[in-house]
Amino acid sequence: MDIAEFRSSGHRLIDWVADYLEHADRYPVMPDIQPGELSAKLPELAPDRGESMDAIFEDFQRLIMPAVTHWNHPRFFAYFPANHSGPSILAELLSAALGVNAMVWQSCPAATELEQVVMGWLARLLDLPARMTGVIQDTASTATLCALLCARERTTGFRYKASGPAALEGSGPLVVYASSEAHSSVIKGARIAGFGTDGVHQVAVDADRGMDPADLARRIRADRAAGLRPCCVCATVGTTSSTAIDPVAAIGQVAAAEDLWLHVDAALAGSAAILPEMRWILDGIELADSFVFNPHKWLLTNFDCSAYFTAHPRVLTRTFSILPEYLKTEHDEQAVNFRDWGIQLGRRFRALKLWFVLRSYGAEGLRALIRSHLDMATGFAAWVDQSQDFERLAPVPLQTICFRYNPDKESAQSLSEAKLNELNQALLAAINRSGVAFLTHTSLEGRTCLRLSIGQASTRPEHVEQVEQALMALRPR
Protein backbone atom coordinates (compact mmCIF):
# COMPACT_ATOMS: atom_id res chain seq x y z
CA MET A 1 0.00 0.00 0.00
CA ASP A 2 1.51 3.28 -1.07
CA ILE A 3 0.85 6.55 0.72
CA ALA A 4 -1.68 7.74 -1.85
CA GLU A 5 -3.76 4.59 -1.41
CA PHE A 6 -3.40 4.77 2.35
CA ARG A 7 -4.63 8.36 2.34
CA SER A 8 -7.60 7.55 0.11
CA SER A 9 -8.59 4.43 2.08
CA GLY A 10 -8.08 6.24 5.36
CA HIS A 11 -10.48 9.02 4.39
CA ARG A 12 -13.04 6.44 3.34
CA LEU A 13 -12.78 4.52 6.61
CA ILE A 14 -12.91 7.66 8.75
CA ASP A 15 -16.07 8.72 6.93
CA TRP A 16 -17.54 5.28 7.58
CA VAL A 17 -16.60 5.47 11.28
CA ALA A 18 -18.17 8.92 11.57
CA ASP A 19 -21.40 7.64 10.02
CA TYR A 20 -21.35 4.63 12.33
CA LEU A 21 -20.89 6.79 15.44
CA GLU A 22 -23.81 8.93 14.34
CA HIS A 23 -26.15 6.12 13.32
CA ALA A 24 -25.21 2.98 15.25
CA ASP A 25 -28.82 2.75 16.39
CA ARG A 26 -29.84 1.74 12.86
CA TYR A 27 -28.37 -1.71 13.49
CA PRO A 28 -29.94 -4.45 15.61
CA VAL A 29 -27.97 -4.55 18.84
CA MET A 30 -27.32 -8.28 18.49
CA PRO A 31 -26.73 -10.04 15.18
CA ASP A 32 -29.23 -12.61 13.91
CA ILE A 33 -26.61 -15.31 13.41
CA GLN A 34 -25.83 -18.85 14.54
CA PRO A 35 -22.44 -20.23 15.66
CA GLY A 36 -20.27 -21.12 12.67
CA GLU A 37 -22.36 -19.14 10.20
CA LEU A 38 -19.74 -16.46 9.52
CA SER A 39 -16.74 -18.78 9.39
CA ALA A 40 -18.55 -20.94 6.81
CA LYS A 41 -18.61 -17.91 4.50
CA LEU A 42 -14.88 -17.22 4.79
CA PRO A 43 -12.08 -18.98 2.85
CA GLU A 44 -10.20 -21.74 4.61
CA LEU A 45 -6.83 -20.38 3.47
CA ALA A 46 -5.33 -16.92 3.32
CA PRO A 47 -5.02 -15.55 -0.23
CA ASP A 48 -1.79 -16.15 -2.16
CA ARG A 49 -1.95 -12.69 -3.69
CA GLY A 50 -2.90 -9.45 -2.04
CA GLU A 51 -6.39 -8.10 -2.55
CA SER A 52 -7.54 -4.52 -2.94
CA MET A 53 -8.76 -2.43 -0.05
CA ASP A 54 -12.03 -1.98 -1.95
CA ALA A 55 -12.60 -5.73 -1.92
CA ILE A 56 -11.58 -6.11 1.72
CA PHE A 57 -13.77 -3.25 2.88
CA GLU A 58 -16.70 -4.55 0.85
CA ASP A 59 -16.40 -7.91 2.61
CA PHE A 60 -16.12 -6.12 5.96
CA GLN A 61 -19.50 -4.54 5.34
CA ARG A 62 -21.06 -7.61 3.69
CA LEU A 63 -19.76 -10.36 6.00
CA ILE A 64 -18.34 -8.93 9.19
CA MET A 65 -20.83 -6.22 10.11
CA PRO A 66 -23.87 -8.57 10.08
CA ALA A 67 -22.05 -10.67 12.71
CA VAL A 68 -21.12 -7.78 15.02
CA THR A 69 -22.66 -7.20 18.44
CA HIS A 70 -22.76 -3.44 18.80
CA TRP A 71 -21.30 -2.66 22.20
CA ASN A 72 -21.66 1.07 21.69
CA HIS A 73 -25.25 0.93 20.48
CA PRO A 74 -27.42 3.24 22.61
CA ARG A 75 -29.59 0.24 23.57
CA PHE A 76 -26.71 -2.03 24.54
CA PHE A 77 -27.56 -2.76 28.19
CA ALA A 78 -25.72 -6.08 28.61
CA TYR A 79 -22.76 -7.05 30.77
CA PHE A 80 -21.16 -3.67 31.55
CA PRO A 81 -20.43 -0.44 29.68
CA ALA A 82 -17.50 -0.49 27.28
CA ASN A 83 -17.93 2.92 25.80
CA HIS A 84 -15.67 4.88 23.54
CA SER A 85 -15.55 8.37 22.04
CA GLY A 86 -14.29 10.23 19.01
CA PRO A 87 -11.18 11.55 20.79
CA SER A 88 -10.30 8.06 22.01
CA ILE A 89 -10.70 6.52 18.56
CA LEU A 90 -8.54 9.20 16.96
CA ALA A 91 -5.85 8.77 19.60
CA GLU A 92 -5.90 5.02 19.03
CA LEU A 93 -5.26 5.70 15.35
CA LEU A 94 -2.25 7.84 16.24
CA SER A 95 -0.97 5.19 18.62
CA ALA A 96 -1.25 2.55 15.91
CA ALA A 97 0.53 4.85 13.46
CA LEU A 98 3.42 5.46 15.85
CA GLY A 99 3.67 1.74 16.61
CA VAL A 100 5.85 2.23 19.67
CA ASN A 101 6.60 -0.39 22.30
CA ALA A 102 6.61 1.37 25.66
CA MET A 103 8.51 -1.30 27.57
CA VAL A 104 11.24 1.02 28.89
CA TRP A 105 11.63 4.78 29.09
CA GLN A 106 14.22 4.77 26.34
CA SER A 107 11.96 2.84 23.94
CA CYS A 108 9.48 5.76 24.02
CA PRO A 109 9.99 8.56 26.57
CA ALA A 110 6.66 10.15 25.57
CA ALA A 111 4.69 6.98 26.35
CA THR A 112 6.29 6.53 29.77
CA GLU A 113 6.05 10.12 30.94
CA LEU A 114 2.56 10.75 29.56
CA GLU A 115 1.38 7.62 31.39
CA GLN A 116 2.83 8.95 34.64
CA VAL A 117 1.06 12.27 34.13
CA VAL A 118 -2.39 10.95 33.19
CA MET A 119 -2.33 8.42 36.03
CA GLY A 120 -1.63 11.32 38.37
CA TRP A 121 -4.60 13.15 36.87
CA LEU A 122 -6.85 10.15 37.49
CA ALA A 123 -5.61 9.77 41.06
CA ARG A 124 -6.55 13.36 41.81
CA LEU A 125 -9.92 13.08 40.05
CA LEU A 126 -10.76 10.15 42.35
CA ASP A 127 -9.13 11.78 45.38
CA LEU A 128 -6.90 8.76 45.94
CA PRO A 129 -4.31 8.79 48.72
CA ALA A 130 -1.07 10.54 47.81
CA ARG A 131 0.87 7.35 48.53
CA MET A 132 -0.76 5.56 45.57
CA THR A 133 1.13 5.40 42.27
CA GLY A 134 -0.52 4.36 39.03
CA VAL A 135 0.27 2.29 35.96
CA ILE A 136 -1.92 1.28 33.01
CA GLN A 137 -2.64 -2.43 32.69
CA ASP A 138 -4.67 -3.99 29.91
CA THR A 139 -7.62 -5.26 31.99
CA ALA A 140 -8.78 -5.45 35.59
CA SER A 141 -8.24 -9.21 35.45
CA THR A 142 -4.54 -8.61 34.83
CA ALA A 143 -4.46 -5.97 37.56
CA THR A 144 -6.01 -8.38 40.05
CA LEU A 145 -3.41 -11.00 39.13
CA CYS A 146 -0.68 -8.40 39.72
CA ALA A 147 -2.15 -7.69 43.15
CA LEU A 148 -2.28 -11.39 44.04
CA LEU A 149 1.33 -11.88 42.98
CA CYS A 150 2.44 -8.87 45.03
CA ALA A 151 0.52 -10.18 48.05
CA ARG A 152 2.13 -13.60 47.61
CA GLU A 153 5.63 -12.16 47.43
CA ARG A 154 5.22 -9.78 50.35
CA THR A 155 3.83 -12.58 52.52
CA THR A 156 6.64 -15.00 51.61
CA GLY A 157 9.44 -12.44 51.77
CA PHE A 158 9.85 -12.66 47.96
CA ARG A 159 10.88 -16.30 48.25
CA TYR A 160 8.03 -17.74 46.21
CA LYS A 161 9.17 -16.17 42.94
CA ALA A 162 12.57 -17.79 43.46
CA SER A 163 11.65 -21.16 44.92
CA GLY A 164 8.05 -21.71 43.92
CA PRO A 165 5.89 -23.82 46.27
CA ALA A 166 9.04 -24.83 48.18
CA ALA A 167 8.92 -21.35 49.73
CA LEU A 168 5.85 -22.51 51.69
CA GLU A 169 7.56 -25.47 53.33
CA GLY A 170 7.19 -25.24 57.07
CA SER A 171 4.08 -23.07 56.82
CA GLY A 172 0.52 -23.64 55.70
CA PRO A 173 -0.92 -22.90 52.26
CA LEU A 174 -1.64 -19.26 51.41
CA VAL A 175 -5.26 -18.09 51.49
CA VAL A 176 -7.07 -15.34 49.57
CA TYR A 177 -10.42 -13.94 50.74
CA ALA A 178 -13.18 -12.58 48.53
CA SER A 179 -16.92 -12.38 48.81
CA SER A 180 -19.21 -14.83 47.08
CA GLU A 181 -20.11 -11.95 44.73
CA ALA A 182 -16.51 -11.19 43.67
CA HIS A 183 -15.50 -11.33 40.02
CA SER A 184 -14.33 -14.63 38.56
CA SER A 185 -10.92 -13.07 37.85
CA VAL A 186 -10.04 -13.53 41.52
CA ILE A 187 -10.27 -17.31 41.19
CA LYS A 188 -8.55 -17.32 37.80
CA GLY A 189 -5.76 -15.12 39.18
CA ALA A 190 -5.43 -17.35 42.25
CA ARG A 191 -5.01 -20.38 39.99
CA ILE A 192 -2.28 -18.67 37.98
CA ALA A 193 -0.53 -17.26 41.05
CA GLY A 194 -0.33 -20.64 42.76
CA PHE A 195 -2.99 -20.23 45.44
CA GLY A 196 -5.28 -22.63 43.64
CA THR A 197 -9.06 -22.55 43.54
CA ASP A 198 -9.17 -24.06 47.03
CA GLY A 199 -6.98 -21.21 48.24
CA VAL A 200 -9.79 -18.69 47.66
CA HIS A 201 -12.13 -18.65 50.66
CA GLN A 202 -15.50 -17.08 50.06
CA VAL A 203 -16.75 -14.61 52.65
CA ALA A 204 -20.46 -14.23 53.36
CA VAL A 205 -22.35 -11.17 52.17
CA ASP A 206 -24.93 -8.99 53.89
CA ALA A 207 -28.47 -8.23 52.78
CA ASP A 208 -27.17 -5.80 50.15
CA ARG A 209 -24.63 -8.41 48.91
CA GLY A 210 -21.61 -6.56 50.22
CA MET A 211 -18.87 -8.48 52.03
CA ASP A 212 -19.49 -9.08 55.74
CA PRO A 213 -16.38 -7.85 57.63
CA ALA A 214 -17.30 -9.84 60.74
CA ASP A 215 -17.41 -13.05 58.73
CA LEU A 216 -14.07 -12.13 57.15
CA ALA A 217 -12.48 -11.75 60.58
CA ARG A 218 -13.96 -15.07 61.74
CA ARG A 219 -12.66 -16.92 58.69
CA ILE A 220 -9.17 -15.49 59.07
CA ARG A 221 -9.01 -16.56 62.72
CA ALA A 222 -10.32 -20.03 61.87
CA ASP A 223 -7.84 -20.46 59.02
CA ARG A 224 -4.90 -19.44 61.19
CA ALA A 225 -6.03 -21.94 63.81
CA ALA A 226 -6.15 -24.61 61.09
CA GLY A 227 -2.55 -23.92 60.12
CA LEU A 228 -3.29 -21.93 56.97
CA ARG A 229 -1.60 -18.65 56.07
CA PRO A 230 -3.95 -15.75 55.26
CA CYS A 231 -2.40 -13.56 52.60
CA CYS A 232 -4.79 -11.26 50.73
CA VAL A 233 -8.31 -9.81 50.74
CA CYS A 234 -9.99 -8.82 47.47
CA ALA A 235 -12.78 -6.33 48.09
CA THR A 236 -15.19 -5.30 45.36
CA VAL A 237 -16.73 -1.91 44.74
CA GLY A 238 -19.49 -2.63 42.25
CA THR A 239 -19.87 -6.40 41.89
CA THR A 240 -20.50 -7.82 38.44
CA SER A 241 -23.93 -9.29 39.12
CA SER A 242 -25.60 -6.46 41.01
CA THR A 243 -23.00 -3.67 41.56
CA ALA A 244 -23.00 -4.35 45.31
CA ILE A 245 -20.40 -2.36 47.24
CA ASP A 246 -18.16 -3.98 49.83
CA PRO A 247 -17.52 -1.83 52.94
CA VAL A 248 -13.88 -1.06 52.17
CA ALA A 249 -13.18 0.85 55.38
CA ALA A 250 -14.32 -1.98 57.67
CA ILE A 251 -12.62 -4.61 55.51
CA GLY A 252 -9.45 -2.53 55.48
CA GLN A 253 -9.36 -2.44 59.26
CA VAL A 254 -9.54 -6.23 59.39
CA ALA A 255 -6.87 -6.59 56.72
CA ALA A 256 -4.55 -4.14 58.50
CA ALA A 257 -5.00 -5.87 61.86
CA GLU A 258 -4.17 -9.22 60.27
CA ASP A 259 -1.37 -7.86 58.04
CA LEU A 260 -3.08 -8.93 54.82
CA TRP A 261 -2.75 -7.26 51.44
CA LEU A 262 -5.99 -5.44 50.54
CA HIS A 263 -6.84 -5.18 46.86
CA VAL A 264 -9.92 -3.19 45.81
CA ASP A 265 -11.55 -4.08 42.49
CA ALA A 266 -13.68 -1.18 41.24
CA ALA A 267 -13.39 -2.03 37.56
CA LEU A 268 -16.74 -0.56 36.60
CA ALA A 269 -17.75 1.53 39.58
CA GLY A 270 -14.51 3.44 40.13
CA SER A 271 -15.30 5.95 37.39
CA ALA A 272 -18.33 7.13 39.37
CA ALA A 273 -16.03 8.32 42.14
CA ILE A 274 -15.07 11.35 40.03
CA LEU A 275 -18.47 12.69 41.15
CA PRO A 276 -18.19 14.38 44.58
CA GLU A 277 -21.56 12.94 45.57
CA MET A 278 -20.36 9.41 44.68
CA ARG A 279 -16.90 9.52 46.26
CA TRP A 280 -18.33 7.60 49.22
CA ILE A 281 -18.05 4.36 47.26
CA LEU A 282 -14.27 4.56 47.86
CA ASP A 283 -14.45 5.36 51.58
CA GLY A 284 -11.57 3.49 53.20
CA ILE A 285 -9.42 3.38 50.05
CA GLU A 286 -6.58 4.84 52.08
CA LEU A 287 -6.29 1.40 53.71
CA ALA A 288 -5.86 -0.40 50.39
CA ASP A 289 -2.56 -1.75 49.13
CA SER A 290 -3.79 -1.79 45.53
CA PHE A 291 -6.79 -0.54 43.58
CA VAL A 292 -8.05 -0.86 40.01
CA PHE A 293 -10.71 0.72 37.85
CA ASN A 294 -11.24 0.68 34.10
CA PRO A 295 -11.48 3.90 32.07
CA HIS A 296 -12.36 1.56 29.20
CA LYS A 297 -15.66 0.76 30.88
CA TRP A 298 -17.26 4.03 31.87
CA LEU A 299 -14.86 6.83 31.01
CA LEU A 300 -15.11 7.09 27.22
CA THR A 301 -11.74 5.43 26.58
CA ASN A 302 -11.96 2.47 24.24
CA PHE A 303 -10.76 -0.97 25.24
CA ASP A 304 -8.22 -1.65 26.63
CA CYS A 305 -7.14 0.72 29.39
CA SER A 306 -7.16 -0.37 33.04
CA ALA A 307 -5.88 1.98 35.74
CA TYR A 308 -4.00 0.12 38.48
CA PHE A 309 -2.76 1.92 41.57
CA THR A 310 -0.52 0.61 44.31
CA ALA A 311 0.66 1.98 47.62
CA HIS A 312 3.78 -0.18 47.29
CA PRO A 313 5.45 0.39 43.92
CA ARG A 314 8.69 -1.15 45.21
CA VAL A 315 6.84 -4.37 46.03
CA LEU A 316 5.35 -4.33 42.53
CA THR A 317 8.67 -3.81 40.77
CA ARG A 318 10.49 -6.29 43.00
CA THR A 319 7.83 -8.87 42.16
CA PHE A 320 8.14 -8.44 38.40
CA SER A 321 11.58 -7.04 37.65
CA ILE A 322 13.84 -9.18 35.46
CA LEU A 323 16.80 -7.41 33.87
CA PRO A 324 18.56 -9.22 31.04
CA GLU A 325 21.50 -7.45 29.48
CA TYR A 326 19.58 -6.52 26.33
CA LEU A 327 17.07 -4.45 28.33
CA LYS A 328 19.60 -2.41 30.31
CA THR A 329 19.90 1.28 29.45
CA GLU A 330 21.94 4.19 30.71
CA HIS A 331 18.76 5.79 32.10
CA ASP A 332 17.64 2.96 34.36
CA GLU A 333 18.59 4.81 37.56
CA GLN A 334 16.78 8.03 36.62
CA ALA A 335 13.67 6.89 34.73
CA VAL A 336 10.67 4.64 35.28
CA ASN A 337 10.66 1.47 33.18
CA PHE A 338 7.11 0.16 33.09
CA ARG A 339 8.33 -3.27 31.98
CA ASP A 340 8.79 -3.86 35.73
CA TRP A 341 5.26 -2.80 36.68
CA GLY A 342 3.29 -5.77 35.42
CA ILE A 343 3.22 -9.01 33.52
CA GLN A 344 3.88 -7.68 30.03
CA LEU A 345 7.22 -6.68 28.62
CA GLY A 346 5.82 -5.11 25.47
CA ARG A 347 3.31 -2.33 26.15
CA ARG A 348 1.03 -0.30 23.91
CA PHE A 349 0.87 3.49 24.05
CA ARG A 350 -2.44 3.41 25.97
CA ALA A 351 -1.89 6.70 27.78
CA LEU A 352 -2.37 8.64 24.55
CA LYS A 353 -6.08 7.89 24.22
CA LEU A 354 -6.67 8.56 27.90
CA TRP A 355 -4.91 11.92 27.54
CA PHE A 356 -7.09 12.79 24.54
CA VAL A 357 -10.26 11.92 26.44
CA LEU A 358 -9.39 13.78 29.64
CA ARG A 359 -8.43 16.89 27.71
CA SER A 360 -11.34 16.76 25.26
CA TYR A 361 -14.12 16.33 27.83
CA GLY A 362 -12.57 17.73 30.97
CA ALA A 363 -13.61 16.58 34.40
CA GLU A 364 -16.97 18.32 34.18
CA GLY A 365 -17.85 16.75 30.84
CA LEU A 366 -17.11 13.28 32.18
CA ARG A 367 -19.04 13.97 35.36
CA ALA A 368 -22.05 15.11 33.33
CA LEU A 369 -22.01 11.87 31.34
CA ILE A 370 -21.87 9.64 34.42
CA ARG A 371 -24.57 11.67 36.18
CA SER A 372 -26.84 11.20 33.17
CA HIS A 373 -26.37 7.42 33.36
CA LEU A 374 -27.07 7.36 37.08
CA ASP A 375 -30.22 9.44 36.52
CA MET A 376 -31.43 7.02 33.83
CA ALA A 377 -30.79 4.08 36.16
CA THR A 378 -32.80 5.75 38.90
CA GLY A 379 -35.62 6.35 36.44
CA PHE A 380 -35.70 2.77 35.23
CA ALA A 381 -35.58 1.44 38.80
CA ALA A 382 -38.59 3.64 39.61
CA TRP A 383 -40.43 2.25 36.59
CA VAL A 384 -39.76 -1.29 37.80
CA ASP A 385 -40.86 -0.46 41.33
CA GLN A 386 -44.12 1.08 40.10
CA SER A 387 -44.88 -1.73 37.65
CA GLN A 388 -47.44 -4.42 38.47
CA ASP A 389 -45.55 -6.98 36.39
CA PHE A 390 -41.89 -6.42 37.30
CA GLU A 391 -39.94 -6.34 40.54
CA ARG A 392 -36.47 -5.23 41.54
CA LEU A 393 -34.21 -7.81 43.18
CA ALA A 394 -31.27 -5.68 44.35
CA PRO A 395 -30.40 -2.12 45.41
CA VAL A 396 -29.28 0.28 42.69
CA PRO A 397 -26.21 2.15 43.99
CA LEU A 398 -24.87 2.73 40.48
CA GLN A 399 -26.12 2.17 36.93
CA THR A 400 -27.20 -1.48 36.89
CA ILE A 401 -30.72 -2.62 37.71
CA CYS A 402 -31.45 -6.26 38.56
CA PHE A 403 -35.13 -7.04 38.04
CA ARG A 404 -37.46 -9.76 36.89
CA TYR A 405 -40.87 -10.31 35.41
CA ASN A 406 -43.31 -11.41 38.11
CA PRO A 407 -46.95 -10.89 37.15
CA ASP A 408 -48.16 -12.28 40.47
CA LYS A 409 -45.80 -10.43 42.78
CA GLU A 410 -48.70 -9.06 44.84
CA SER A 411 -50.77 -12.23 44.74
CA ALA A 412 -51.11 -14.58 47.67
CA GLN A 413 -50.76 -17.48 45.22
CA SER A 414 -47.56 -16.43 43.50
CA LEU A 415 -45.77 -18.47 40.85
CA SER A 416 -43.04 -20.89 41.86
CA GLU A 417 -39.42 -19.79 41.60
CA ALA A 418 -38.83 -22.39 38.91
CA LYS A 419 -41.70 -21.02 36.82
CA LEU A 420 -40.53 -17.44 37.32
CA ASN A 421 -37.03 -18.40 36.24
CA GLU A 422 -38.46 -20.01 33.12
CA LEU A 423 -40.55 -16.95 32.28
CA ASN A 424 -37.63 -14.58 32.71
CA GLN A 425 -35.32 -16.69 30.58
CA ALA A 426 -37.97 -16.62 27.87
CA LEU A 427 -38.37 -12.84 28.17
CA LEU A 428 -34.61 -12.29 27.98
CA ALA A 429 -34.39 -14.43 24.85
CA ALA A 430 -37.30 -12.54 23.25
CA ILE A 431 -35.79 -9.12 23.98
CA ASN A 432 -32.40 -10.07 22.59
CA ARG A 433 -33.85 -11.86 19.59
CA SER A 434 -35.90 -8.77 18.72
CA GLY A 435 -32.78 -6.68 18.12
CA VAL A 436 -34.34 -3.79 20.04
CA ALA A 437 -31.92 -4.15 22.93
CA PHE A 438 -29.34 -6.48 24.42
CA LEU A 439 -29.64 -7.48 28.08
CA THR A 440 -27.91 -10.17 30.09
CA HIS A 441 -28.95 -12.06 33.20
CA THR A 442 -27.63 -13.19 36.54
CA SER A 443 -28.85 -15.34 39.38
CA LEU A 444 -29.41 -13.89 42.83
CA GLU A 445 -30.17 -16.46 45.51
CA GLY A 446 -31.37 -18.87 42.84
CA ARG A 447 -33.65 -16.31 41.21
CA THR A 448 -33.06 -15.57 37.54
CA CYS A 449 -33.09 -11.85 36.98
CA LEU A 450 -32.50 -9.55 34.06
CA ARG A 451 -29.75 -6.95 34.25
CA LEU A 452 -30.06 -3.56 32.60
CA SER A 453 -26.65 -1.89 32.66
CA ILE A 454 -26.65 1.74 31.51
CA GLY A 455 -23.39 3.33 30.45
CA GLN A 456 -22.93 3.74 26.71
CA ALA A 457 -21.97 7.21 25.55
CA SER A 458 -24.92 7.57 23.17
CA THR A 459 -27.65 6.23 25.48
CA ARG A 460 -30.45 8.70 26.19
CA PRO A 461 -33.67 8.46 28.26
CA GLU A 462 -35.69 7.62 25.14
CA HIS A 463 -33.57 4.49 24.64
CA VAL A 464 -34.39 3.31 28.15
CA GLU A 465 -38.06 4.02 27.49
CA GLN A 466 -37.88 1.87 24.35
CA VAL A 467 -36.66 -1.02 26.48
CA GLU A 468 -39.54 -0.47 28.90
CA GLN A 469 -41.96 -0.64 25.99
CA ALA A 470 -40.32 -3.79 24.62
CA LEU A 471 -40.45 -5.48 28.03
CA MET A 472 -44.16 -4.83 28.25
CA ALA A 473 -44.82 -5.93 24.68
CA LEU A 474 -42.75 -9.13 24.86
CA ARG A 475 -43.52 -10.27 28.41
CA PRO A 476 -44.92 -13.81 28.52
CA ARG A 477 -48.70 -14.02 28.84
URURVEN-V14442 format. One record per run of one state. SS is the DSSP state (2 for helix, 1 for strand, 0 for the rest). FROM is the first residue (numbers start at 1). TO is the last residue. If there is no record, write none. Layout:
# URURVEN-V14442
[[SS FROM TO] [SS FROM TO]]
This chain:
# URURVEN-V14442
[[0 1 2] [2 3 26] [0 27 38] [2 39 41] [0 42 52] [2 53 67] [0 68 75] [1 76 76] [0 77 85] [2 86 98] [0 99 104] [2 105 107] [0 108 108] [2 109 125] [0 126 132] [1 133 137] [0 138 139] [2 140 155] [0 156 159] [2 160 168] [0 169 173] [1 174 179] [0 180 184] [2 185 193] [0 194 196] [2 197 199] [1 200 203] [0 204 204] [1 205 205] [0 206 210] [1 211 211] [0 212 212] [2 213 225] [0 226 228] [1 229 237] [0 238 244] [1 245 245] [0 246 247] [2 248 258] [0 259 260] [1 261 265] [0 266 268] [2 269 274] [0 275 275] [2 276 282] [0 283 284] [2 285 287] [0 288 289] [1 290 294] [2 295 298] [0 299 305] [1 306 310] [0 311 312] [2 313 320] [0 321 324] [2 325 327] [0 328 337] [2 338 340] [0 341 350] [2 351 386] [0 387 389] [1 390 392] [0 393 399] [1 400 405] [0 406 416] [2 417 434] [0 435 437] [1 438 438] [0 439 439] [1 440 444] [0 445 446] [1 447 453] [0 454 460] [2 461 474] [0 475 477]]
